[in-house]
Amino acid sequence: MKSEQAETIALQALSFLVRDDKLLSHFLMTTGLTPQELKKRIREPDLLGGVLDAILSNDTILLDFCNATSLSPETIVMARRALPGGFTIE
């Protein structure tokens, strides 16, 4: 997966988190970001990787996101791998 496609998926994931106050609050708390920092860094690949980490860290959230976007969990994993900090298997 190309990084541009992975970034698009991560932005969709961020939009998913932002629509739910509880999910957004948890994301901000676990990352230590303020809402202002999040807005400022929204296009940074490292941050977007962290967004996908948050989605992938909870099966319920992952499946809810996949249902909302018609993406498979495998696609989310591939997107995470394409962003900084993602693991690769060779």
C-alpha positions as CSV (number, residue, x, y, z in Angstrom):
1,M,0.0,0.0,0.0
2,K,1.3,3.5,-0.9
3,S,1.7,6.0,1.9
4,E,-0.8,8.4,0.4
5,Q,-3.5,5.7,0.5
6,A,-2.5,4.8,4.1
7,E,-2.8,8.5,5.1
8,T,-6.2,8.7,3.6
9,I,-7.4,5.7,5.6
10,A,-5.8,7.2,8.7
11,L,-7.7,10.5,8.1
12,Q,-10.9,8.5,7.8
13,A,-10.0,6.8,11.1
14,L,-9.4,10.2,12.8
15,S,-12.7,11.4,11.5
16,F,-14.3,8.3,13.0
17,L,-12.6,9.0,16.4
18,V,-13.6,12.7,16.4
19,R,-17.3,11.9,15.9
20,D,-17.4,10.1,19.2
21,D,-16.5,12.2,22.2
22,K,-15.5,9.2,24.3
23,L,-13.2,7.8,21.7
24,L,-11.6,11.2,21.0
25,S,-11.1,11.8,24.7
26,H,-9.5,8.5,25.1
27,F,-7.2,9.1,22.1
28,L,-6.2,12.5,23.4
29,M,-5.6,11.2,26.9
30,T,-3.5,8.2,25.8
31,T,-1.4,10.3,23.3
32,G,-1.0,13.3,25.5
33,L,-2.2,15.6,22.7
34,T,-4.4,18.6,23.2
35,P,-7.1,19.3,20.7
36,Q,-5.1,22.2,19.4
37,E,-2.0,20.0,18.8
38,L,-4.1,17.5,17.1
39,K,-5.4,20.1,14.6
40,K,-1.9,21.4,14.1
41,R,-0.4,18.0,13.4
42,I,-3.3,16.4,11.5
43,R,-1.3,15.7,8.3
44,E,1.9,14.4,10.0
45,P,2.5,10.7,9.0
46,D,3.7,9.9,12.6
47,L,0.4,11.2,14.1
48,L,-1.6,9.3,11.5
49,G,0.2,6.1,12.3
50,G,-0.8,6.7,15.9
51,V,-4.4,7.1,14.9
52,L,-4.3,3.7,13.3
53,D,-2.6,2.3,16.3
54,A,-5.6,3.5,18.4
55,I,-8.1,1.9,16.0
56,L,-6.1,-1.4,15.9
57,S,-5.7,-1.5,19.7
58,N,-9.4,-2.4,20.3
59,D,-11.2,-5.1,18.3
60,T,-14.6,-3.5,18.9
61,I,-13.4,-0.1,17.7
62,L,-11.6,-1.7,14.8
63,L,-14.7,-3.6,13.7
64,D,-17.0,-0.5,14.1
65,F,-14.6,1.5,12.0
66,C,-14.4,-1.2,9.3
67,N,-18.2,-1.4,9.2
68,A,-18.5,2.4,8.9
69,T,-16.0,2.5,6.1
70,S,-16.5,-0.8,4.4
71,L,-12.7,-1.5,4.8
72,S,-11.4,-4.8,6.1
73,P,-9.3,-5.2,9.2
74,E,-6.5,-6.4,7.0
75,T,-6.6,-3.2,5.0
76,I,-6.2,-1.2,8.2
77,V,-3.2,-3.3,9.1
78,M,-1.6,-2.7,5.7
79,A,-2.2,1.0,6.1
80,R,-0.5,1.0,9.4
81,R,2.5,-0.8,8.0
82,A,2.8,1.9,5.3
83,L,3.1,4.7,7.8
84,P,6.1,5.6,10.0
85,G,6.5,3.3,13.0
86,G,4.6,0.5,11.3
87,F,6.2,-2.9,11.2
88,T,7.0,-4.8,8.1
89,I,7.4,-8.5,7.6
90,E,9.9,-9.5,5.0
